[in-house]
Every structure is written in C-alpha cells, then in structure tokens.
Amino acid sequence: MSFIKKHYEKVFLGAVLLGLFVALLYLPFAIERNKQELQDIVNGIIQTKPKLLDALNMSQENAALDRVQSSYDLDFETTNRLFNPMQWQKTADGHWFPIKTGNEIGPGAVQVTKIWPLNYILRLESIEPATGFGPARYVVSIEQQDAPMAAQRHPRRHYLSVGDKDAALSLISATGPATSPQVLVQIIASGEQVTVTQKKPFQEVTGYAADLKYPPENRQWFDQRVGSMLNLDRNDYKVVVIDQNEVVISAQSNQKKTTRPYQP
C-alpha cells in the first residue's frame, strides 16, 4: 500500500495507457462494423423492391370517352318546335287538333273496324225428278260474294241434267239416292271439279270486305271491297288490298300505299 501511495501517479497513468491500448485495438473492429451498418443502409435504400402502385380508377375517363364516341341526336320533330312548327287541322265539327306524327289525317288516320271473308258457294238446292219428257234436272246455285257488282252477289240458279253445260257450270255426274244425290260439278272459270249435296254445299274464301272509319271527318264506309274509292280531306284514295289482317289504301295522286291494320 505504501508503494501505491508513493507511485499512484504512475499506476493511474499506466491504467490510462492500458485503456488507450485496448481502445486502439477495438477501434478497427468498430470502424468496420460502422462501415457495414452504413453499407446495409445504402443497400436497403438503393436495392429495395418498390411497392406496386394501386390500379388507376379510369371509370370516369372511360365514360367520357364513351360519350364522345356515341352520337348525340337532337329531336327537332316531336319535342322541339323551333324549326318545325306544329300543323293544326280543323275537323268537320269545327274544332282544331295538332298534327304531331302525320297520321292524324289522311290514310294513316283510317281505322279498320271490321273485316269478314267473302265466299264462293255452290249449293244443290233441289232436284226435279225425271219424267217421260226428259231426265232429272238439278238446281245448282252460285253465290259469288266478291262479285264487283251488288246485283251479281245474290245466288243465281242453274238448271242442269247430267252431261249439261252452261257458261258457268258443267254437271258431270250424279250418284246416290234420287231424292238425296251427290253431284259432281265442274266450275268452268277455274276448271275445278267439286262435289256438293243438299246438306253439304261447296264453299271457299275468294276475298274479304271491310268497314272503315275516318275520325277527323267523322265518316264511315261499310262493306268496302277491293277497288272501292275513298275521299279523305278532298283527296281520292283507292282500296287495293283487303285480307284478314289489314287494308291497303293507295293515293290516286302519287300511288303511295298506306297499310292500315285490323285490330278488333
């Protein structure tokens, strides 16, 4: 203890020198470790894999492109009257109504209220028995409902014996009981052969007739046939087609055809 008391400065200095020596020995390792830490930081910044960006929401842009590509139509006919003033028509009773679509007057306003078939009918109406003066005669009537003249639409009787022929019919044969025979008749105009009895006439559709209505002038036409003439707003029209579903009307001025459906 006396040695330390006498030489404590030397002991303290030796301890300091020893610490400095140890520090000098540790310093290269500390420097190398710091370099590695710095290098790891640099590598983490430079070589880090970037995070993927979220997908862009282009819905608004795509909608704008779609609007640009699609055409934009302006209605200057039905909703806008700046360039197309509305036409008005006066009816027969004196009131006015607007013409919006063009079908409020003229053939487009014609209404088909009824359509029915027209038939060609052959009937065996009666039999005149054979006598000593001649063979039996058969009374066959023709009803042609589509005839152009009204007088020709009533039944017309033809008196024929087997083998007889006139301008309309030829009686080919008669079979069965004398009081209720079955006769075979040939229609001269078409050459068709048909069989008729008193209980079963021959009938086929050969045309159609129609009832028409025109509201703008409060007019009606009944029993119109193909070829009938109509006057609409002082213009002439002709019925050119009638079938079970529609009527076709042709303008006499320009031959323009208008089809009017039948909707019962």
C-alpha positions as CSV (number, residue, x, y, z in Angstrom):
1,M,0.0,0.0,0.0
2,S,2.9,2.3,0.7
3,F,4.1,1.7,-2.9
4,I,0.8,2.7,-4.3
5,K,0.7,5.8,-2.2
6,K,4.2,6.7,-3.3
7,H,3.6,5.9,-7.0
8,Y,-0.1,6.3,-7.6
9,E,0.5,8.8,-10.4
10,K,2.4,6.1,-12.3
11,V,-0.3,3.5,-11.6
12,F,-3.0,5.8,-12.8
13,L,-1.0,6.7,-15.9
14,G,-0.4,3.0,-16.6
15,A,-4.1,2.3,-16.3
16,V,-4.8,5.1,-18.7
17,L,-2.3,3.9,-21.2
18,L,-3.7,0.4,-20.9
19,G,-7.2,1.7,-21.6
20,L,-5.8,3.6,-24.6
21,F,-4.1,0.5,-25.9
22,V,-7.3,-1.5,-25.6
23,A,-9.2,1.3,-27.3
24,L,-6.7,1.3,-30.2
25,L,-7.1,-2.5,-30.5
26,Y,-11.0,-2.2,-30.6
27,L,-11.1,0.8,-32.9
28,P,-10.6,-1.1,-36.3
29,F,-13.4,-3.5,-35.4
30,A,-15.7,-0.6,-34.5
31,I,-14.9,1.2,-37.7
32,E,-15.5,-2.0,-39.8
33,R,-18.8,-2.5,-38.0
34,N,-19.9,1.1,-38.7
35,K,-18.9,0.8,-42.3
36,Q,-21.0,-2.4,-42.6
37,E,-24.0,-0.7,-41.0
38,L,-23.7,2.2,-43.4
39,Q,-23.4,-0.1,-46.3
40,D,-26.5,-2.0,-45.2
41,I,-28.4,1.3,-45.0
42,V,-27.3,2.3,-48.5
43,N,-28.2,-1.2,-49.9
44,G,-31.6,-1.0,-48.2
45,I,-32.4,2.3,-49.9
46,I,-31.0,1.5,-53.4
47,Q,-31.9,-2.2,-53.8
48,T,-35.3,-2.2,-52.1
49,K,-38.1,-3.6,-54.4
50,P,-40.6,-0.8,-54.8
51,K,-44.2,-1.4,-53.8
52,L,-46.7,-1.9,-56.7
53,L,-49.0,1.0,-57.3
54,D,-52.7,0.6,-56.9
55,A,-54.6,0.2,-60.2
56,L,-55.8,3.5,-61.5
57,N,-59.6,4.1,-61.5
58,M,-60.3,5.2,-65.1
59,S,-64.1,4.8,-64.9
60,Q,-64.8,8.5,-65.3
61,E,-62.4,8.9,-68.1
62,N,-63.8,5.8,-69.9
63,A,-67.3,7.1,-69.5
64,A,-66.3,10.4,-71.0
65,L,-64.7,8.6,-74.0
66,D,-67.8,6.5,-74.5
67,R,-70.0,9.7,-74.5
68,V,-67.7,11.2,-77.2
69,Q,-67.8,8.1,-79.4
70,S,-71.6,7.8,-79.3
71,S,-73.6,10.1,-81.4
72,Y,-76.0,12.6,-79.8
73,D,-79.2,13.0,-81.6
74,L,-81.4,16.1,-81.2
75,D,-85.1,15.7,-81.8
76,F,-86.3,18.6,-83.8
77,E,-89.5,16.9,-84.9
78,T,-91.6,15.8,-81.9
79,T,-90.3,17.7,-78.9
80,N,-88.8,20.8,-80.4
81,R,-91.0,23.2,-82.5
82,L,-88.4,25.9,-83.1
83,F,-87.5,24.7,-86.6
84,N,-90.7,22.5,-87.2
85,P,-93.8,24.4,-86.2
86,M,-96.8,22.2,-85.5
87,Q,-99.5,21.9,-88.1
88,W,-103.1,22.1,-87.0
89,Q,-106.2,20.7,-88.7
90,K,-109.8,21.7,-88.4
91,T,-112.3,18.9,-88.1
92,A,-115.8,18.7,-89.6
93,D,-117.4,19.8,-86.4
94,G,-115.2,22.9,-86.2
95,H,-112.6,22.1,-83.5
96,W,-108.8,22.1,-84.1
97,F,-106.3,19.4,-83.3
98,P,-102.5,19.2,-83.7
99,I,-100.7,17.1,-86.4
100,K,-97.9,15.5,-84.4
101,T,-96.9,12.4,-86.3
102,G,-98.6,12.9,-89.7
103,N,-101.0,10.1,-89.2
104,E,-103.7,12.2,-87.6
105,I,-105.2,13.0,-91.1
106,G,-105.1,11.2,-94.4
107,P,-104.9,7.5,-95.0
108,G,-102.8,7.0,-91.8
109,A,-105.9,8.0,-89.7
110,V,-108.2,5.5,-91.3
111,Q,-109.4,2.8,-88.9
112,V,-110.4,-0.7,-89.9
113,T,-113.4,-1.5,-87.7
114,K,-114.3,-4.9,-89.2
115,I,-113.1,-7.5,-91.8
116,W,-115.0,-10.5,-92.9
117,P,-114.5,-13.2,-95.6
118,L,-116.3,-13.3,-99.0
119,N,-117.1,-16.8,-100.2
120,Y,-117.8,-18.6,-103.4
121,I,-120.6,-21.0,-102.6
122,L,-122.2,-23.8,-104.7
123,R,-125.4,-25.3,-103.4
124,L,-127.6,-28.1,-104.6
125,E,-130.9,-26.5,-103.9
126,S,-133.4,-29.0,-105.3
127,I,-133.9,-31.9,-107.7
128,E,-136.6,-32.1,-110.4
129,P,-137.2,-35.9,-111.0
130,A,-137.0,-37.4,-114.4
131,T,-140.2,-37.6,-116.4
132,G,-141.3,-39.1,-119.7
133,F,-140.2,-35.8,-121.3
134,G,-136.6,-35.9,-120.1
135,P,-134.0,-36.8,-117.4
136,A,-133.8,-35.4,-113.9
137,R,-132.7,-31.8,-113.6
138,Y,-130.6,-30.5,-110.7
139,V,-130.9,-26.9,-109.5
140,V,-127.4,-25.7,-108.5
141,S,-127.0,-22.1,-107.3
142,I,-123.9,-20.0,-107.3
143,E,-123.3,-17.3,-104.7
144,Q,-120.3,-15.1,-105.5
145,Q,-120.0,-12.7,-102.6
146,D,-116.9,-11.0,-104.0
147,A,-118.6,-10.0,-107.3
148,P,-117.8,-6.4,-108.4
149,M,-121.5,-5.5,-108.8
150,A,-124.0,-5.9,-105.9
151,A,-126.6,-7.5,-108.2
152,Q,-124.2,-10.3,-109.0
153,R,-123.7,-11.2,-105.4
154,H,-127.1,-12.9,-104.9
155,P,-127.5,-16.7,-105.6
156,R,-128.0,-17.5,-109.3
157,R,-129.7,-20.8,-110.1
158,H,-128.5,-23.1,-112.9
159,Y,-130.8,-26.0,-114.1
160,L,-128.7,-28.8,-115.3
161,S,-129.0,-32.5,-116.2
162,V,-126.1,-34.9,-116.2
163,G,-123.9,-34.0,-119.1
164,D,-125.3,-30.5,-119.5
165,K,-123.1,-27.4,-119.5
166,D,-123.7,-23.7,-119.5
167,A,-121.5,-20.6,-119.2
168,A,-120.6,-21.2,-115.5
169,L,-121.1,-24.9,-114.7
170,S,-120.9,-28.4,-116.1
171,L,-122.7,-31.3,-114.4
172,I,-120.5,-34.3,-114.7
173,S,-122.3,-37.0,-112.7
174,A,-125.0,-37.6,-110.0
175,T,-124.8,-40.6,-107.7
176,G,-126.7,-41.9,-104.7
177,P,-130.4,-41.9,-104.0
178,A,-132.6,-39.9,-106.4
179,T,-134.0,-37.8,-103.6
180,S,-130.7,-37.1,-102.0
181,P,-128.0,-37.4,-104.6
182,Q,-124.3,-36.4,-104.7
183,V,-123.4,-34.4,-107.8
184,L,-120.0,-33.7,-109.3
185,V,-119.8,-30.2,-110.8
186,Q,-117.1,-28.6,-112.8
187,I,-116.6,-24.8,-112.4
188,I,-116.0,-23.6,-116.0
189,A,-113.9,-20.5,-115.0
190,S,-111.3,-22.4,-113.0
191,G,-111.8,-26.0,-114.3
192,E,-112.1,-27.2,-110.7
193,Q,-114.4,-30.2,-110.0
194,V,-116.3,-30.2,-106.7
195,T,-118.8,-32.4,-105.1
196,V,-122.0,-31.0,-103.5
197,T,-125.1,-32.3,-101.8
198,Q,-128.2,-30.7,-100.4
199,K,-126.8,-30.8,-96.9
200,K,-123.1,-30.0,-97.8
201,P,-122.5,-27.1,-100.1
202,F,-119.1,-26.3,-101.6
203,Q,-117.6,-23.1,-100.1
204,E,-114.2,-21.3,-100.4
205,V,-112.9,-17.9,-99.5
206,T,-112.2,-15.7,-102.5
207,G,-111.8,-12.3,-100.9
208,Y,-112.5,-10.0,-98.0
209,A,-114.7,-7.0,-97.3
210,A,-114.1,-4.3,-94.6
211,D,-115.8,-1.5,-92.7
212,L,-113.7,1.7,-92.4
213,K,-113.8,4.7,-90.2
214,Y,-112.2,8.2,-90.6
215,P,-112.4,10.1,-87.2
216,P,-111.1,13.5,-88.5
217,E,-114.2,14.0,-90.6
218,N,-116.4,11.7,-88.6
219,R,-117.1,9.4,-91.6
220,Q,-117.7,5.7,-92.0
221,W,-117.7,3.4,-95.0
222,F,-119.4,0.0,-94.8
223,D,-118.9,-3.1,-96.9
224,Q,-115.8,-1.8,-98.8
225,R,-114.2,-4.1,-101.4
226,V,-111.0,-4.1,-103.4
227,G,-111.4,-1.2,-105.9
228,S,-113.6,0.9,-103.6
229,M,-112.9,4.7,-103.7
230,L,-112.5,6.9,-100.6
231,N,-112.3,10.7,-100.4
232,L,-110.2,11.9,-97.4
233,D,-109.7,15.7,-96.9
234,R,-110.7,16.3,-100.6
235,N,-108.1,13.7,-101.8
236,D,-109.0,10.5,-103.6
237,Y,-107.8,7.1,-102.4
238,K,-108.4,3.5,-103.7
239,V,-108.7,0.3,-101.7
240,V,-106.2,-2.0,-103.4
241,V,-105.8,-4.9,-100.9
242,I,-108.0,-6.4,-98.2
243,D,-107.0,-9.5,-96.3
244,Q,-108.0,-10.9,-92.9
245,N,-105.4,-8.7,-91.1
246,E,-105.1,-5.4,-92.9
247,V,-106.4,-3.0,-95.6
248,V,-104.0,-1.2,-98.1
249,I,-105.1,2.2,-99.4
250,S,-103.4,3.8,-102.4
251,A,-103.4,7.5,-103.1
252,Q,-104.6,8.4,-106.6
253,S,-102.3,11.4,-106.9
254,N,-98.9,9.6,-106.4
255,Q,-99.8,5.9,-106.0
256,K,-98.4,5.9,-102.5
257,K,-99.7,3.0,-100.5
258,T,-100.7,3.0,-96.8
259,T,-101.4,-0.2,-94.8
260,R,-103.9,0.0,-92.0
261,P,-104.0,-3.0,-89.6
262,Y,-107.2,-4.6,-88.4
263,Q,-107.1,-4.7,-84.6
264,P,-110.5,-6.0,-83.4
